[in-house]
Amino acid sequence: QVELVESGGGSVQAGGSLRLSCKVDGNGRYFFSWFRQAPGKEREAVACVTPGGGMTYYADSVKGRFTFSKDNARNTLYLQMSGLKPEDTGMYYCAAAFWVNSATWDQPRNFPFWGQGTQVTVSS
């Protein structure tokens, strides 16, 4: 089991930046992903990192603007977001899975463990 707690959300103007945090409490090696969900829309994958941190994947919509990183000493994941757009608005979730690949990392059902989410609102 692993517990995940997100924080760092807020309201910003278009073009601004935010850094989300996900505190991890638990043993084992996991794939970690960030997902987001706007009202009335399906949950979508944002980024994923492999257990050893050797590879990071990003959705095309955020590539070049978002950076997924880990601080192992603090057991914390970060999503640094810059150049924010109104379409980035949504509830952002941290999730953990035992195994995913390039074909499955964007599917929420493959992630057994989830945080409670943190809201990001980007105004135009």
N, C-alpha and C positions, 0 to 999 in steps of 0.2 A: 504494500500500500504506500501511496505517496499523497501528501496533502499539498495543495497549491493555493496561494493567496495572491491575487493581483492587486496592484495599486498604481497610482500615478495618473489616472485619467483626469480629464477636465475639459474646459471650454477654451478654444483658441480661435484666432482669426485665420482665414486662409493664408497659406504661406508660412505659418508659424510651426513650432516644434513642440513635441512632448516626448518624455521618456517614461514608458511603462515598466513596472517591475513585477516579477513573479517570484515570491518566496517559496522555496521547495523544502519540504520536510519529509524525509523518507530515505530508505536505503535502496540500492539497486541502480542499474543502468537503464536509462530510458531515452527514447526519442521525445523531444519536446517541440510543441508547435504553438503558434499563436493563431487563433481564429477570431473572426469578427462577425457580427450580425446586426444589420440595420433593421429598423422596424418594418415588418411585413415582408422581409426577404429571407432567403436561405442563409444559413451559416456558411461562411467561406473561409478557406485557409489563407493565411497571410505569410507565414514563414515556418520553417522546420529546421532543427539542428539534430545531427546524429549523436549517439550516446557519448562518444569521445570528443565531440566538438569539432571533428575534422571536416565536416561538410555542412553547409547551410543552403537551404533552398528558399526561394522567394517567389511569391505570386508575381506574374508579369505586371499587375497593376501597381505594385509597390516597389519593384526593383529599381535600385538607384536612389530611393528616398528613405527606405526603412533599413535598419541594421539590427540583427538579432545577435546578442552576445550573452556570455555567461561569466559570472564571478563565482568561481568554485569555493573560494574562501568564505563567502557570504551565503552560499547556496541560493543564489538569486539569478534569475534570468532577466534580461532587459530587452526591450524593443524601443530603440531610438527612432523616432519618426520626425522627419523634416519635410519641408515643402508640402504641408498638409493641405488637402483639398476637401471641399464639402462632402464629396462622395466617400471619404474616409470615415465619416461619422458612423458610430455604432457602438455596440457593447463588445469589448475585447476580452477574450478568454485565453488563458494558458491551459494547455492540455498535455498529458503524458501518455505514451504508449510503449509497449514492450518491443514492437517491431512494426515498421512501415517501410515502404519503398517509394520510388518515384511515381508509381501508379496509385498508391493508397494513402499518401501522406495528407492529401487534401480531403479525406473522408472522415467526418466527425465520428462515425460509428466505430472507427478503428482505434479510438482513444478512450480507454476506460476511465481515466482520471481527469477531472476538470476543476478549475477554480470557479469562484463565484462571479467573476467578470468585473470590469471597470469601464465606465462610460467615457467615450471620447466624442466630443461635439466640435465640429469645425464650421464656423460661420463664414459666409461669403462677404 
